[in-house]
């Protein structure tokens, strides 16, 4: 027993490097997708048709495609577009594009769930469009945005394991490489699963805390 | 009549193929409280929303203090006003809504302060002082820190009134402000409006409360099918209706 324990502990430094890559990929995907996705969501809710229409198509197509397909398509398509990206930027681009499609839809839904009366009241005191957005619509949308968004963040963490497909050593590939050397799949996979679980469980806990913080906003 | 603050001429508005306003003329003098009555669908709420540019009218004119609300330029040059111009015009026209429409993420004081800070450019301290003044005026000095969800309907509506009048508008629009209230809460809201009217606030009021129309209104306008059918002094019009349509409308009210 202690031998198995020591063995698992011995793999930790290598898995740690993988974990850092997983966190790095997840963080980049989450941050970029929320910034671009919220802007897209605002455009989907209020933009002119020439902005809404292509964003609608973008969001529908990417949300209707498996992430794996998106990654390989972009990975193999980029060279034809004259872009010779390294594997990591290429797969990051695919992940961000995929996640942005989801976030923009979550943001649009949250914004449009705010009753029209709120916009009327904000107009009636003379707020301009951006003031209405900043002080009335977006603060209220946050409460509706958070739960599905945190869900989508945990998906992003899990989805980041697909970077291993193009040879980037994240937690997933690190685990596989350790298994390749040791032929001990079960403890290593269990450890990797436990780490993914801890990350995502912390995120859902955070989400519940945040939701409780916004509970006073009731219509 | 006193000098006209609001002058509505030949106002027309359709939603799709349905004509909601079919050529309405109304003048409102400074300090007057004009009450619009009529069945639902008669166009009175749409008219009110046009005055505040919450709806764009198709044809005709609405001038508030000499300024055309929805459009700039004349004749062939006439164009819908842009976002910034509309915001500036709306800032001087207060509106209170049937469903209150308070901002649920802000407490009572912050609801009143928002426009004062962001539109009037008051400092936080000035806005806070003026907000507290108006909350006291509507009898809610002790509710400033409460969120809308913690207030009764009548209290929410009084915050709604404070939010509108704190902006010191030239004109106040009241859109069925007691329709969503429990009967025992109607009185406290009407008392606030009665005092505003007595203080000389110019108002256009859409209401189903005939007693209110009689007490506060300097003039009553009866609308039906998107046109003004009859207009006159409240005591006269409500007691001695001339048109058949107004007679029918008033008798339906009495049955309830």
Interface residues (C-beta under 8 A of the other chain):
Chain A: X115 X117 X118 X120 X121 X122 X123 X124 X125 X126 X127 X128 X129 X131 X135 X136 X139 X140 X216 X217 X218 X219
Chain B: X49 X52 X53 X54 X83 X84 X86 X87 X88 X90 X91 X92 X93 X94 X95 X97 X99 X101 X102 X103 X104 X105 X114 X115 X118 X119 X147 X149 X160 X163 X164 X167
